């Protein structure tokens, strides 16, 4: 089973449980609610009257906020379970079920396309980016978020004295032992658990791969926004707030169709 089909299966099976953890502000979901979501909403700026497509829209969390800013929204997701919840949250929005590689919209239909933490389920970005370019108007803007190049380059190390997850050179002052950590050139398939039983698979890609994929699809990267946590994050998880105030966990790629 490829990653795309696996992703659909996981969200169809565990989507309601996953969304429940977001509503309840579960510790593992704080990164969505107080890091990525507010940064993406701020990044899109003034969208009043704009035609916006959110792909990988999930339960419509972002779309609900885009609507409040006056955008004319449509949403799409591979999971029926997530789309069912999106229809409940945003009853007046047209939602469709399907993959990112085949968008059921006419050429030049939208001013803006957004994709929050969803393109990392895709192995080959070029066909997806080309399809997004197709449905965007000339000069339209594509915003997508994923793990930042800095966060993605972190490497784990552990021995009897150290437990490190980072980048750079670390020195044991007692023994003089040096530990060099980092994997900035590695592209890999990561496996992790979203909620108990919900095993996810995502692709970590280098900044270079993402930039080349955007260019081949006819986009120009016009901004790269590193997401900072909101002050509310500190209220729920002060240690994580401190960490991700020092370096970004997520980045938002802002590209314009040429």
C-alpha positions in Angstrom: 0.0 0.0 0.0 1.5 3.4 -1.0 1.7 6.3 1.4 -1.3 8.1 -0.1 -3.6 5.1 0.2 -2.2 4.5 3.7 -2.9 8.1 4.7 -6.5 7.8 3.5 -7.0 4.6 5.5 -5.6 6.1 8.7 -7.7 9.3 8.5 -10.9 7.4 7.6 -10.3 5.0 10.5 -9.0 7.4 13.1 -10.1 10.8 11.9 -12.8 11.5 14.5 -10.4 10.5 17.3 -7.7 12.7 15.9 -10.0 15.7 15.6 -11.2 15.1 19.2 -7.6 15.6 20.4 -7.5 18.9 18.6 -10.7 20.1 20.1 -9.5 19.1 23.5 -6.2 20.9 23.1 -4.3 17.6 23.7 -0.6 18.1 24.3 0.3 16.5 20.9 -2.0 18.8 19.0 -0.8 22.1 20.5 1.6 22.4 17.5 -1.4 22.6 15.2 -3.5 24.9 17.2 -1.0 27.4 18.5 1.8 27.2 15.9 0.8 26.2 12.3 -2.8 27.4 12.2 -2.3 31.0 13.5 0.8 31.4 11.3 -1.0 30.2 8.2 -4.0 32.5 8.9 -1.7 35.4 9.3 0.4 34.5 6.2 -2.5 34.6 3.8 -3.2 38.2 4.8 -6.1 40.1 3.3 -8.2 37.5 1.4 -11.6 39.2 1.4 -13.4 38.3 -1.8 -10.6 35.9 -2.9 -11.4 32.5 -4.3 -9.5 30.0 -2.1 -9.0 26.3 -2.3 -7.7 24.4 0.7 -6.3 21.0 -0.2 -5.8 18.5 2.5 -8.4 20.6 4.4 -9.2 18.0 7.0 -12.1 18.9 9.2 -12.2 22.5 7.8 -10.3 24.2 10.7 -8.4 26.5 8.4 -11.4 27.1 6.1 -13.5 28.3 9.0 -11.0 31.0 9.7 -10.5 31.9 6.0 -14.3 32.4 5.8 -14.2 34.7 8.7 -11.7 36.8 6.7 -14.1 37.1 3.8 -12.6 34.5 1.4 -14.8 32.4 -0.9 -13.6 28.9 0.0 -13.7 25.4 -1.3 -12.0 22.4 0.3 -10.7 19.0 -0.7 -9.3 16.0 1.3 -8.5 12.4 0.5 -10.5 11.2 3.6 -14.3 10.9 3.6 -14.2 10.9 7.4 -12.5 14.3 7.5 -14.7 15.8 4.8 -17.8 14.7 6.7 -16.6 16.7 9.7 -15.6 19.6 7.5 -19.2 19.8 6.1 -20.5 20.0 9.7 -18.1 22.7 10.6 -18.5 24.7 7.4 -22.0 23.8 6.0 -22.1 26.3 3.2 -18.7 25.3 1.6 -18.4 22.9 -1.3 -16.1 20.1 -0.3 -14.8 17.3 -2.5 -13.1 14.0 -1.7 -10.0 13.1 -3.7 -6.2 13.1 -4.1 -4.0 16.2 -4.6 -2.8 14.7 -7.9 -6.1 15.2 -9.6 -8.1 18.3 -8.6 -11.6 18.4 -10.0 -11.6 22.1 -10.9 -11.2 24.1 -14.1 -8.0 25.8 -15.1 -7.4 29.2 -13.4 -10.2 28.8 -10.9 -8.6 30.2 -7.8 -6.7 33.2 -6.5 -5.1 31.3 -3.7 -4.4 27.6 -2.9 -3.4 26.5 0.6 -2.1 23.2 1.9 -1.4 22.9 5.7 0.9 20.0 6.7 -0.4 17.8 3.9 2.1 17.8 1.0 4.5 15.7 3.1 2.3 12.7 2.4 3.3 13.0 -1.2 6.4 11.2 -2.6 6.7 13.2 -5.8 5.8 16.8 -5.4 6.1 17.9 -9.0 2.8 16.4 -10.3 0.9 17.9 -7.3 2.5 21.3 -7.7 1.7 21.3 -11.4 -1.9 20.5 -10.7 -2.1 23.3 -8.2 -0.5 25.6 -10.7 -3.2 24.6 -13.2 -6.1 25.6 -11.0 -4.5 28.9 -9.9 -4.9 32.1 -11.9 -1.8 33.7 -13.3 -0.2 35.6 -10.4 -2.1 33.4 -8.0 -0.4 32.4 -4.7 0.2 29.0 -3.3 0.9 28.7 0.5 1.9 25.4 2.0 3.4 24.4 5.3 5.5 21.5 6.5 8.3 20.7 8.9 11.0 23.4 8.6 14.3 22.6 7.0 16.0 23.3 10.4 13.7 20.9 12.3 13.9 18.3 9.6 17.8 18.3 9.9 17.8 17.4 13.5 19.4 14.0 14.5 18.9 11.9 17.6 21.8 10.7 19.8 21.8 8.9 23.1 24.4 7.3 25.4 24.8 6.9 29.1 25.6 10.7 29.5 23.6 12.3 26.7 20.2 12.3 25.1 20.2 14.8 22.3 17.9 15.7 19.4 19.6 18.5 17.5 22.1 19.9 15.0 25.7 20.9 15.5 28.7 19.9 17.6 28.4 18.7 21.2 31.3 18.1 23.5 31.5 16.0 26.7 33.6 18.3 28.9 34.7 15.4 31.1 36.0 13.1 28.3 36.5 15.6 25.5 34.3 13.4 23.2 32.8 15.3 20.3 29.4 14.4 18.9 28.4 15.9 15.5 24.7 15.7 14.7 22.6 16.6 11.6 21.1 15.1 8.5 20.3 18.2 6.4 21.0 16.3 3.1 18.9 13.2 4.0 15.5 12.6 2.4 13.5 9.9 4.1 10.2 8.4 4.9 9.3 9.0 8.5 6.9 6.8 10.5 5.2 8.1 13.6 2.0 7.7 15.6 -0.6 10.5 15.5 -3.0 9.0 18.1 -2.8 5.4 19.5 -3.0 3.0 16.5 -2.8 5.8 13.9 0.6 5.1 12.3 1.4 7.9 9.9 4.0 8.0 7.1 5.4 11.3 5.8 8.2 12.3 3.5 11.0 14.6 4.7 12.4 16.5 1.7 15.3 19.0 1.6 14.7 22.6 0.9 16.5 22.2 -2.5 14.0 19.4 -3.6 11.1 21.6 -2.6 12.4 24.6 -4.4 13.2 22.7 -7.6 9.8 21.1 -7.5 8.1 24.5 -7.3 10.2 26.0 -10.1 9.5 23.0 -12.4 5.8 23.5 -11.7 6.0 27.2 -12.8 6.1 28.8 -9.4 8.5 31.4 -8.0 9.2 31.3 -4.2 8.5 34.7 -2.9 8.6 34.1 0.9 9.6 31.6 3.5 7.9 32.1 6.8 9.2 30.4 9.9 6.3 29.7 12.3 6.5 31.2 15.8 4.3 29.9 18.6 1.6 32.1 20.0 1.7 33.2 23.6 -1.2 30.9 24.3 1.1 28.0 23.6 3.2 28.9 26.6 0.1 28.6 28.8 -0.4 24.9 27.8 3.2 23.8 27.3 5.9 26.3 28.5 8.9 24.0 27.8 7.8 23.4 24.2 7.0 27.1 23.8 10.6 27.9 24.9 12.1 25.4 22.4 10.1 26.5 19.4 10.6 30.2 20.2 14.3 29.5 19.5 14.0 27.6 16.2 11.0 26.8 13.9 9.2 23.5 13.9 7.2 24.5 10.8 7.8 26.7 7.8 5.3 28.2 5.3 6.4 28.3 1.6 4.8 31.2 -0.3 5.0 30.8 -4.1 3.5 32.8 -7.0 2.4 31.3 -10.3 4.4 33.0 -13.1 
